[in-house]
Amino acid sequence: MSSRTLSRRTILRGGAVALSLPWLETLAPPAKAAGAPIRRYMSMYFPNGSADEWWTAATFGTGSAWSTSAILEPLLPSRQYLLGLNNVGNYSSMVPQGFANPSHGTNCGGAWHCYDPRQGTSSNVGGGISVDQVIANQIGKLTPLPSLQVGLSTLDSSCDGVACAHARSISWSGPNAPMYKVVNPQAVFDQLVTAGAPMAGQSAPSTAASTAALAQTRALQKSVLDSVLDSATSLRTQLSTGDQARIDQYMTSVRDLEQLVASPSMQLTSGGAGAACMGIPRPPEAYADMNTPPDYSRETHSNLMIQLVTMAFACDLTRTVSFMLDDSRSDYVYSHVPMRLFNTPAPGTLSSPGTGTCAGYHGLQHAGNANDGFATIIWWMASKANQMTQALAGLQEGAGTVMDSTVIHFGSGMHGGNHDGLNLPIVLIGSGGGVLKQNANMSLTGDAPGGGARLANLHLTLIQNVFGSSVSSFGDTGASTGIIADILA
């Protein structure tokens, strides 16, 4: 084969639609192997905080020395990747008085950009660049999509007195520039299979005309897939053995995805990833904010997004993702989540199945920390973080897996029912290529106003040490004071 560099679009092109191939060693320029190692980042946010009694580990330490908590028990299959962080606070960014007026809106977007949301207005929302976008500025040019913003919230809950952008977006490209999230899996799918650039605030089409156009696009995609699959047979003969396996895996999974999209059955696959770029079923309806079909399922929605993010990483379409499991101050009724018992679990268990299902999220948060419903919803959130982790751990990359090069910040911007911005529930998942400690649970110290380590310093540590950025500070003036060396391997 020629030694010249071939782009993905040169190989797979069909009219206005192009499919992005996974990285192929045969087509790589000679300098590819000598380049910087791949690093990936995901912010995975859940609202309303958690309950100390069932979140905090019974013992801290590393390796076998630490024990999990009841709420984090779903993450045990991913124990080798976990770094639980305790005593991390975000009051350092709340100026001018140094302490936040506790509210859900204050502690959502502010946890990821570390500016005081109270300084914004509805027309001038304030804020600043978020951690994911600092990272995207460092590595985003290496992939077709600099970053991807996804989420599950389809209900507009109260913003608690701050500009709603801070309650509904954790990804910000700069001051007054929230990037929001795409809640429609169909729109995310279309972004990925066409390798189109992300648009800040883009949502699913809702008009009859745009719906028809989207249907036409999908028909085009099906036609292109047919053509590409035919061409792949001849392409295989020019590839190395390893690349033949990759191209077979990729094309099979994308074909499976398109077939699943056309299926009305909406059957869920089991957790975890199989083939790279593996597709998942999605509902035929276009989800939109405040507009879901009668048969809408948050469980289905979450599984779709997890599998699509897996596809984005597997195909190297992006290396930076923000994923909002819900909006700040969520009033969503989690009736799809079966109740679990935390106060009176079955003997020998940390929690066990109860009866009934969960009620409204925000209401349960304020029914007292020691209530089973609130703990159950966070337990469900942790199970989704584990599902995401296991999906990436199931994708081979070189001698390891995609998870080996990834760090997921799974956490909330609020302590719990007291709206506190201190001692936030946070777990880092993945070492970011061996940079961070794993299989550990730590209580940190630092100079955060109110006590503990600064959240802005945690973000800065990832920005500098995992992703190699020269950025020397993060957040508003005085929000960060240096890296947290204790979390480095």
N, C-alpha and C positions, 0 to 999 in steps of 0.2 A: 504494500500500500504506500501511497505517497506520504512523505514526511510533513507535508504542509498541514497547518492547523485547520480543522474542519469544524464549523459551528454546528450546533444541534439543528438550527433552522435550515442549514444547507442539506442536512440528511433527511429530515422529515418536514416536508412542506406540502400543504394541500390548500390552495386558495388562500383564504384569510385565516386559516386555522393551522397552527403548528404545534406539535407535541414535543415536549422536552425530554430527551433521553437522559437516563442516569449517566454518571461519569463513566467513560469507557477508556481503558488504558491504551487501546489501539489508536484512538483518535487524539490522545493528549499530546500537546507540544512537548518537546524534549525537556523543557525546564519545569514541567508540572510536578514531577516527583521532588524537586528541590525546593518547592514553594513552601509557604507557611502551612503548618498543620491545620486541618479543618477544625473549627470550633463552632458550636451552636448554643444559642440561648433561648430560653422560654420563660416568660413571666406568666405564672398560672395563679390567678387571683380568685379568692373567695371572700364574700362580704361578712359583716356582722361579728367577726372575731370568733372566739371559741371559748370553751369552758375549761378553766385551769385544772379542775379535778380530774378530767379525763383526757386532756391534751398533754400535759407535762409528763415527761418520762419519770418513772418511779426512781430510777437511778441514772446518773450521767456517767459518761466515760467513753471508751473506744472499744471496738471489737465486741467480745462477749460480755464486757463489763456493764453495758447499758441495757436497760429493759424498755420495751415500748410501752405506750399508753393505750388506753381503750380506743380512743378516737383514731389514733394513728395505726392501729392494728392492721387495717387493709393494706398498708404499705410494707408489711413484713416481707412479702415476696421480693421486694426491692431493697431489703435491708442493706445489702452490700454497697448501694449507691447513696445511702441516706446520711445527711449531716443535719441533725436537729439543732436549732439555734434558739437559745432562751435569753431573755433580758436585753432585747434589741428594741430601741424606741425611736420615734420619729418626731419628737417635739423640737428637735434642733432646727427644723425648717419653719416652725411656726412663729413668724415675726409679726409685730415688733416686741411683744411681751415675752416670747419664748415658750408659751404654752398654748395649745390649741383650745379653742372653744369646742368641746367634743361634739362631733356630729358625724353622721355617716358620710356625707359629701366631703367633709374636711379630710377624712382619713382614707379616702379611696384613691383618687388620682394623685393626691399629695404623697402617698406612700411610694409612688413610682417616679415622680419628678422632684419631690422634696422642695417644693415652693408652697407658700401659704395660700390655699384656695380662697381664703376669706378676702384676699386683696383684689379678687376679680369681680366683675359684674356680668350681667346677662349679655351685654354688648361688647365687653372687653374682659374676657374670661381669665386673663392672667396665666399663671402656671409657667411652665418652662419645659425644656427638653427632658424626656423620660429616659430611663436607663436603657431600654431596648433600642431607642433611636440613637443614643450615643454609640451603642454597639453596632447598629446598622450603618452608621456613618463610617465605622472602622472596617467592616467586612461586607457590607451590602452590595458593593460593586462586583463581588465575586460570583453573584448568582442573578438569575433573571429578575427575581423579586427581591428588593432590598430587605423587606420585612413583610409580615403578614399579621393582620389583626382580626381575630375571630372572637365570638362570644355566644352565649346562650340566652341572654335576657331578651324576652319578648314582651315584658311588662314594664311600663314607666312608673317606677315608684318615686316617692318624694325625694327631693335633693337636699332637704334639710337646710335650706337657707343659703346655699352657695350656688354658684353658676353650675348648671346641670352637667356641663362637660366634665367636671371633676368627679361626678358621681357615676358617669357612664363611659368614661374612657381612661385607660391606664397608659395609653400610648400617645405621646405628644412629640411633634417634630420641633417644637419651640414655643415661645410665649404666644398665647392666644391661638395655638394651633393643635387642638386635639385631633387625633386621627380616627377616633371612634373604632368600631368593630363591625364586622360583617356577621350577621346572625343567620343568614340564609345559606345552608350548605350547598345549594345549587349554585349560588354566586361564587362561593369559594371553589367549588369544582371547576367552574368555567375559568376562573383565574388560573388554576393550576394546569389544566389540560391545554390551555392556549398559551401558557407562560406569559401572560399579559402583565404589565406593570401595575402595582397596587395604586388605588386611588383613595385618598383620605376621605373618610366618611361615606364611602360607597356602600349602597345597600341594594337589595334585590329589586328588580323592576316590579312595579305594581299595576301599571296600566295595561289595558287589553292589548294595545299596540305593542308595548314592549314585551309582554308575555308571548305574543305571537312571534316576535323577533327572536326571543330566546329559544322558542321551540324550533325555529328555523336553524338557529345556530347549532342546536343539539343534533338536528338531522344532518347538517353539514359535518359535524364531528364524527357521526357514525359512518358517513361515507368516507371521510378521510381515514378513519381507523381501518376500514376495509382495504383501502389502497395501501396504507402503511404496512399492514400485516402481510400483504402480498409482497411488497418490496423488501420486507425484513428477511425473507427467505434467501434472496440473492445477497443481501448485505452480510448475512451470517458467514458466508464463505470467505469474506475478507477480514474477519475478526479473529482475535486470539481465542483460545478455548475459554478463558475466564470471561471475556466479553460476550461470547456466544451465550453463556449461561445468564449473564446480566440482561442481554437483550431479550432472550426468551422469557425470563422472569418478568421483565418490565411490560412487554407487549401482552403477555397473557393476563397480567393483573389489570392493565388499562382496559382490555377487552371485557374482562369480568366486571369492571366498574361500570362501563357503559351499559352492559346487559342488566346490571342491578338497578341502575337508574331507571331503565324502562320497565322494570318489574313493579307491579302494584302491591306486591305481597308485603313489602317493608319488613321482611324477616331480618332479625339481628344476627350478626356473626358473633362468635365467641370473642372474648378479649384477647388482645395480643395481635401481633402482625405475622403474616405468613410471607408471601412474596413481596419484594420491594415494590413500591408504588401500588400496593394493594388497595383496591377500591372497596367501598362499603355501600350498602343500600341506603337510599335516601327517600324521603317522602316525595311524591310528585308535586305537592304544593310548594309554592314559594313562601317561606317563612318571612315575616316582616315584623318590625316593632309595632306592637299593639294590633297585630293582624295575623292570627294563626288559624288553621283549619280546625274543625270540631274534633278531629281525631288526633290532634297534636299530642306528642309525647316528649317530655323533657329527657327521658331516658334515651329514646331513639336519637333525639337531637344531639345529646352529648356524645353518644357513640359515633355518630356521623362525623362530628367535628374532630374527634380524636383520630379517627382513621384518615381523615383528609390532611390533618397536620402531619401524621406519619408519612403520608404520600409526599407532602411538600419536602420533608427532610430526606426521605429516601431517594427522591429524584434530584436532590440538591437544587430545588427551585428557590429556596430561601434557607437561611440559617438563623433567622431571628423571628420569633413569634411572640405575640402577646395574646393571652387566652383568658378571657373573663368568664368564669363559671357562672357569674350572676352580677348584677349591678349592686352598687352601694344601697343599703337600706332596703333590700329586697323584700317585697310583700308577697312574693310568689308562693302559692300553696304547693308544697312538695308532696302531693297526694300519691305520686308514683313511688315514693320511698317507703318501704315497709318499716314500721317502728321497731327499734331495738331497745333492749333493757340494759341500762348502765347502772342504775341504782341497785337493782336486784337481779344481776345476771345469773345464769345457770352456774352451778358449782364448777369451779375450775376454769371459768372463762372470764375474759375482761368485759365482754358484752355478749348478749345472745338475742335471738329473734324474739320479738314481742308480738302484740296483736295490733291490728289497725295500721294506719298510715300517718304520715306527718301532716301538720297543719301549716299555716302561714309562717314563713321564715322569720320575719322581723318580730312578729308577736311572740314566737317561741324564744327568741333571744332575750326578750324582756319578761319572760315568765320565770326568771331565775336561772342562774348558771347550772344548777343541779336538776335540770329537767331532761327527760329522755329524748323528747322531740328535737330540741336544739342540738344535742349531742349527735343524734342520728343523722341529721342533715349534714353536719360537718364530717361525720364518718363516711357518708356517701361521697362528699367532695374528695376525701382522702382516697376513696376507692377509684375515683376517676383519675387522680394523680398517679396511682399505681398502674392503672390501665394504660395511661400514656407512657409511663416509664417502661413497662413490659413490652409495649409495641416497638419502642425504639431499641430496646435490648434484643429484640428478635430480628433486627436488621443487621446483617453482616456488613462490615466495612473493614477491608484489609484483614489484619489478624484479629481484630476485635469487633465491636458493634458500634452502631451509631450512638448509642447511649454513652459510650466511653468518651466521646468528644463533646458531650452535651452537658449543660448545667440548667436545671429547671429550678426557678425560685417559686416554690409553692407556699403561698401565705396570704395573710389578710393585712389590711392597714389599721385594724382596730383590735384592741385586746379582747373585748367581750361585751357583756351587757352594760358595763359602765362607760362605754364609748372611749375608753382610755387609748392613748396613742403609745403607751409604754408596754414593754414585755409582750411584743407582738407574736402571734403564732406563725412561725416561719420554719420551713424545712428546705434546705438545698438538696437537690437530687442530681447526682452525677458529679464527676470530678473536673469536668471541663478539660479533659486531656491530661489528667494526672496532677492538676494544679491544686485542687481542693481536697481536704480530708474527706474520707468516706467512712461509713459504718461507725458513726460516732454521734453523741448527743452532748452538747456543750452549753454551759451557762457563761455568757460573755460579760466582761467588764469594760468600762469605757467612760468617756466624758460627756455623754449625752445629757442635756438638761433634764432633770427628773431621774437620772440614773441609767446605768447600762451603756451598751454600745450604740452608736449612732447608725440608724438605717442608711443614711447617706454614705457613711463609711463602708457599709456592706456593699452597696452598689458600686462605689469607687474601687473596691478591692476586685470585684469581678471585671469591671471595665479595664483596669490596668493589668492585672495579673493573669487573667484568663484570656482576654482579647487583645492585649498588647497595645492599648491606646495610650497616647501621651497626655490625655486629659488629666489635669492635676487636681481638679476639684469637681464636686458634683452638687447640684441643687442650688438653692438661694445662697447668698453671701453668708458664710459661717456655718452652713448646714453640714459640710464635711470637714474633717480635720486630719484625715489620713487613712491608710488602709488598716484592716483588721488582720494582723499577721497570724493570729492564733488559728484561723481557719485554713491556712495554707498547709499543704502536705509537706 
